[in-house]
Amino acid sequence: MSFNFRALALSAVSACAMLAGTALEARTLNIAMTPPEESHYGAAAKAFKEKIEDLSGGDITVEIKANGVLGGEREILEGMQIGSIEMGVTSTGPVGGFVPSTYVLDLPFLFKDYANARAILDGPIGQDLLDDFEPIGIMALGWAENGFRYVTNSKKPIETPEDMKDMKIRTMENDIHLGSFTALGAAPLPMSWNEVITALQQGTIDGQETPMSIFIANRIWEVQKYATLTGHFYSPSLIMMSKVHWDQLTEEEQGWVREAASAGVAANRAYVENDEKRGLEMLRANGMEVIETVDQEAFAEAVSAVYDVFTSTYGSETLEKIRAAQQ
Ligand code: EAX
């Protein structure tokens, strides 16, 4: 075990400072999320926590605030903007309302697979989008992952777009997602994740659409009967810090935060890969009827009009860059 000289040095400095009547304050960063801690977002937060506490010799500690205890994803973003929440891990669900350039990532059937999505997000296109957050008071530290989204419901198996007609499907508070499910003929209802399980239990919605990792973390089989592996959206997530708190860090500490965020992304993506491997079996073992072979072209055709709405509202520059990078 390598001896942690930084911790020893810090303790010595702290002791001297205490003796001199002042104390190096240990700082705590709360990191908020809506899923349970035992999830792909929790894996990101735990890896971030371990790395930053090690790098800072315990001078910076992390508290994980899971299960939406600090609010839904929109509230978490607003909290980071004003500094009442230090950090967050959220999907891009409500993000487009804060950083419209990210809406391009929410388009249906945009990415071919996980490798394609990660390659784009880890390159200049992804970095440019991360840079768009600082002007609104949030430091976007890295593109983590929520995963390809699938549909569940409790009314009937969904095999074709027509099967979704008039079905009350919860979507995130995201214009692109709302427009896509409207185009499918469903009756989409936008709401924060914090309200979804109760709405499913009460029957105010018939179904919802989230990635496999959210299914597993929330034991979706307890409230849903059918799943269809449409993969209709690739849902990125983000590890973020309030700029109010970022600006209070030294340059060295900011470097540690970036290093810890990279560790969080790696842990999150490994967790998603494992959930995708084990998820199908878990859903079926817990009584769900799962349709895994889906005519994605039929679904993609049914929602294709949302691309025109998107480009007429937000332009096509970034979309064209993504298409070019996918050649
Ligand atoms: O905790 O709101 C959603 O569907 C997002 O996937 C969120 O990250 C779930």
Boltz pocket constraint, residues with backbone or C-beta under 6 A from the ligand:
constraints:
  - pocket:
      binder: B
      contacts: [[A, 34], [A, 35], [A, 73], [A, 90], [A, 91], [A, 93], [A, 146], [A, 172], [A, 191], [A, 192], [A, 193], [A, 209], [A, 210], [A, 211], [A, 214], [A, 235]]
      max_distance: 6.0
